[in-house]
Amino acid sequence: MTEHRNIHRRSAGKRTNGTVGVVLTVVAAGMLGLAFASEPLYRTFCQVTGYGGTTQKAEKVPEEVVSANLITVKFDANVNRELPWRFHPLQREVTVHPGEETLAFYEATNMSDKPIVGSAVFNVSPFKAGSYFSKIACFCFTEQVLKPGETVQMPVSFFVDPEMTADPNTADVTTITLSYTFYPAEDQKAAQDLHVQVTPAIDRTSKPALRAPGGGNG
């Protein structure tokens, strides 16, 4: 009888553990789904976890000794087909020490005949390096407005956290690719306002001078 009770308790314990595991899995999935459903929450989730290679944002370089290790940072640029811009990095790659602030530049040109607001999304690969790659200043923090034919050079200031080389999961990373993709911003009001400013006003009250038939003077 006692043995039967023990078997029953073990069976009930397994069912309880299994139920708890399912509940935790559902809760985690629900939280992730909520993050995806809300863009601000999703951005916060990505920045905290480095999910999908999302980089971090920092006010300044941490006050730590610069690592002697060397990391190669490569630069990639892409443009959504709905945005008539040309966009590319001004350097193919740089070699940096973790903990060292570095400045790089990208260049964008508006190839259309009207002002356009563009918004850049970004990530790094390998994804696991995202939580250790921090930007201090970046053109991607704000939307960019380019006039027709305008070319601008846009800086990004960044550093690789020295702790990356101490983390067993990322200690093997020696190359990081920083990638940007420009999209047309959903809100084009700034471009429309700029278009009004640069377009000469048309006097709709004036009328063209009448000419006599045949082009004669009288």
Sequence and secondary structure as in RCSB ss.txt:
>XXXX:A:sequence
MTEHRNIHRRSAGKRTNGTVGVVLTVVAAGMLGLAFASEPLYRTFCQVTGYGGTTQKAEKVPEEVVSANLITVKF
DANVNRELPWRFHPLQREVTVHPGEETLAFYEATNMSDKPIVGSAVFNVSPFKAGSYFSKIACFCFTEQVLKPGE
TVQMPVSFFVDPEMTADPNTADVTTITLSYTFYPAEDQKAAQDLHVQVTPAIDRTSKPALRAPGGGNG
>XXXX:A:secstr
 HHHHHHHHHHHHHHHHHHHHHHHHHHHHHHHHHHHHSHHHHHHHHHHHTGGG  EE SS  SS   S  EEEEE
EEEE TTS EEEEES SEEEE TT  EEEEEEEEE SSS EEEEEEEEEESGGGGGGEEEEEEGGGS EEE TT 
EEEEEEEEEE GGGGTSTTTTT  EEEEEEEEEE S  HHHHHHHHHHS    TT       GGG   
